[in-house]
Amino acid sequence: MSAIIFCASPVFARIERFPADFKIQRISTKGVTIYVRVGGNGPAVVMLHGFADTGDMWAPLAKALYKNHTVIVPDLRGMGLSSQPKGGYDKKTQATDIAMVMDKLNVQKADLVSKKA
């Protein structure tokens, strides 16, 4: 019985990676540096993770979308590889961070994908 429990452990779950041609950028916006993965061509899609997660959660879906879309996957401030400022964790400030990331990537319009709470 213990062998079955050991094999089902989430420690052994496979972590998917973004396609190799995704680029990593660190974009500075108003006192914070946002870690962003960008790949693909076509209409832009911004993929936002939920609280206590990172953009890594989107790797499987990003892999499916990047052939026909420009996929933008940030780590929100304070999470993942983005910087951890003392404040600014409210939704309005996070939205401003993402708008500034889009501006710096020269993206005028994007569809938004977010994790359902």
Buried (B, 14 or more C-beta within 10 A) or exposed (E): EEEEEEEEEEEEEEEEEBBEEBEEBEBEBEEBBBBBBBBBEEEBBBBBBEEEBBBBBBBEBBBEBBEEBBBBBBBBBBBBBBBEBEEBBEEEBBEBBBEBBBEBBEBEEBEEBEEEE
